[in-house]
Amino acid sequence: MIRGIAEGGADWLESVERADPAEWLVLRAAWCAVEPQKGRYDEGAIEADRRALIAARRRGVDVILVAHSGGLPDWQIAREGWLDVDALAGFGCYVDRLARSFGELVKHWVGVWEPLGEAAVYEGEHGRVARRLLDAQSSAWLHVRKAPGPGGGGTLVGVAERFDIPVRRRDQLAGRVLGQVAGLLGRREGLDAWCQPAAHSLVGVLASGRLAPPFGAMGELSGATPATDFTVAIQPSVADIHRLWRTGRSVFVMGAARAAEQANDEGVRVLGVGL
């Protein structure tokens, strides 16, 4: 049976107390709240979130913790956001802080929520920022995967992306970066998922296990990190869910309950469905 997915609010403890243990609970961390000043973390906010996660473990509530879903700190926005050459290093430090604080309490993490949607905000720089966010997801995977997970059972890190992007915007959002990488992987590996629209290219590249440190998507690709263990698919079709399943990753589905149920009946492992 597919479990439901509930969205938590800004107050994590309140969200946990209201949560149904039969559902997954999505909690979103905010870089701007955790690190309001560069290099200075809000220990009070971190401790409050930690207490909420401890309460979730006690109540039997399974959390999906999102490291980034927008919400850049003001100091990073002042540096042109993801266009800043130091943005990836700063993001890596932030995710490492989360992993060290919560890594034994949460198994399922999302590194970056809707990276292509966030890239779309940067007019004329879609491709460049898409690459930065691809790298940010890879960085999050490496940092969080070092954490012990609940009971020492390890952690899993996924990516969330929309699959209902209009055809006319796919090339804009993906830019040449994802297209080039997807094409290269397709020629080398012969996997048809690499040749699908932008969202599929993003997931295919991340799932390839061939991003070379330091997560550069345009250099030589090597066996380094898969960068994603599962996918949160937003508004996917049944065919989308099947293509994701062929990458060997489990799937959470948001906003497409009928498609999720049909795919699940056809053998896809859908872990949860949310509105």
Order of alpha helices (4+ residues) and beta strands (2+ residues): beta-alpha-beta-alpha-alpha-beta-alpha-alpha-beta-alpha-alpha-beta-alpha-alpha-beta-alpha-beta-alpha-beta
